[in-house]
């Protein structure tokens, strides 16, 4: 029984650490909230975003406005709102989204 409690006791402490990081502390890497360009801020409605949140908001916009090409689901047909953040392109591949969002985030020193 003690071995079993040691195993599950360790899991509880790991899970507690995960929830505290998610709830209170500032993220690192792509989860770090940073100021963004004016065009991305007007698109997302927030002046500070993490990279992950920005991609999530772009995908929400794509899904809600049905902007995926029906013949090729890997291709996004840009509306006027997406063109403001995607360098005016008419179509982009879904793998390009992160690359096209990169200029909207400041370079860290």
Secondary structure, DSSP 8 states (H G I E B T S, - for coil): -HHHHHHHHHHHHHHHHHHHHHHTS---GGG--EEB-HHHHHHHT-SEE-HHHHHHHHHHHHHHTT-B-SS-TTEEE--HHHHTTTTT-SEEEGGGHHHHHHTTB----
